[in-house]
Amino acid sequence: MSKFQDIINSKTPTLVDFYADWCGPCKTIAPILKEVKDHFGNKISIIKVDVDKNPAAAQKFGVRGVPNLILFKEGRIEWQQAGVIPKNQLIQMIQPHL
């Protein structure tokens, strides 16, 4: 958990994808997140957190459904949304936080 804390405390915005292996929509959003990472490059970090393996992290941030995306910057939650989000919409939501 401390490594996770270090990552979300970074000045680089970090998009955390809370997911589960059994979740169909989570599989749908994976390639979208790759495209978003390709779009932003080093301006953003994207990490995945399996809610079944890390229930404490999911509980700490109020994740009740997956996929659930949370954008952190310097340890603060800048934005959070559950569900599959189209690439262009996701890029528009992240852009102001860079």
C-alpha positions as CSV (number, residue, x, y, z in Angstrom):
1,M,0.0,0.0,0.0
2,S,2.9,2.4,0.7
3,K,4.1,2.1,-3.0
4,F,0.5,2.9,-4.1
5,Q,0.5,6.0,-1.7
6,D,3.9,7.1,-3.3
7,I,2.4,6.9,-6.8
8,I,-0.8,8.8,-6.0
9,N,1.2,11.5,-4.1
10,S,3.2,12.2,-7.2
11,K,3.0,15.6,-9.0
12,T,2.3,13.6,-12.1
13,P,-1.5,13.0,-12.3
14,T,-2.2,9.3,-11.8
15,L,-5.3,7.6,-13.1
16,V,-6.2,4.6,-11.0
17,D,-8.4,2.0,-12.7
18,F,-10.1,-0.1,-10.0
19,Y,-11.2,-3.3,-11.7
20,A,-11.9,-7.0,-11.3
21,D,-10.9,-9.9,-13.5
22,W,-14.6,-11.1,-13.7
23,C,-15.9,-7.7,-14.9
24,G,-16.8,-7.4,-18.6
25,P,-16.8,-3.6,-18.7
26,C,-13.4,-3.6,-17.1
27,K,-12.1,-5.6,-20.1
28,T,-13.8,-3.1,-22.4
29,I,-12.0,-0.1,-20.8
30,A,-8.5,-1.6,-20.8
31,P,-7.7,-0.7,-24.5
32,I,-9.3,2.7,-24.0
33,L,-6.9,3.4,-21.1
34,K,-3.9,2.3,-23.3
35,E,-5.0,4.8,-26.0
36,V,-5.3,7.5,-23.3
37,K,-1.8,6.7,-22.0
38,D,-0.5,6.8,-25.6
39,H,-2.2,10.2,-26.0
40,F,-0.7,11.8,-22.9
41,G,2.6,9.9,-22.7
42,N,4.7,10.9,-19.6
43,K,2.2,13.6,-18.5
44,I,0.1,11.0,-16.8
45,S,0.5,7.6,-15.0
46,I,-2.1,4.9,-15.2
47,I,-2.2,2.1,-12.8
48,K,-4.7,-0.8,-12.3
49,V,-5.9,-2.0,-8.9
50,D,-7.7,-5.3,-8.6
51,V,-10.5,-4.8,-6.1
52,D,-10.6,-8.5,-5.2
53,K,-6.9,-8.5,-4.3
54,N,-6.9,-5.0,-2.7
55,P,-10.3,-4.6,-1.0
56,A,-8.8,-2.2,1.6
57,A,-7.8,0.3,-1.2
58,A,-11.2,0.0,-2.9
59,Q,-13.0,0.6,0.5
60,K,-10.7,3.5,1.4
61,F,-11.8,5.4,-1.8
62,G,-15.4,4.4,-1.7
63,V,-15.2,2.1,-4.8
64,R,-18.5,0.1,-4.8
65,G,-18.6,-0.8,-8.5
66,V,-16.1,-1.5,-11.2
67,P,-14.6,-0.2,-13.4
68,N,-14.1,2.9,-11.3
69,L,-11.6,5.5,-12.4
70,I,-10.0,8.0,-9.9
71,L,-7.6,10.7,-10.9
72,F,-5.1,11.6,-8.2
73,K,-2.7,14.5,-8.2
74,E,-0.4,15.1,-5.2
75,G,-2.5,12.7,-3.1
76,R,-5.8,14.5,-3.8
77,I,-8.7,13.1,-5.7
78,E,-9.2,15.4,-8.7
79,W,-12.0,13.4,-10.4
80,Q,-13.8,10.1,-10.0
81,Q,-16.3,8.2,-12.2
82,A,-17.6,4.7,-12.4
83,G,-18.3,2.9,-15.7
84,V,-16.8,2.7,-19.2
85,I,-15.9,6.2,-20.5
86,P,-15.2,6.8,-24.2
87,K,-11.6,7.7,-25.0
88,N,-12.3,11.3,-26.2
89,Q,-14.5,12.0,-23.1
90,L,-11.8,10.6,-20.8
91,I,-9.1,12.8,-22.5
92,Q,-11.3,15.9,-22.0
93,M,-11.8,15.0,-18.3
94,I,-8.1,14.5,-17.6
95,Q,-6.7,17.5,-19.7
96,P,-7.5,20.3,-17.2
97,H,-5.6,18.4,-14.4
98,L,-2.2,18.3,-16.3
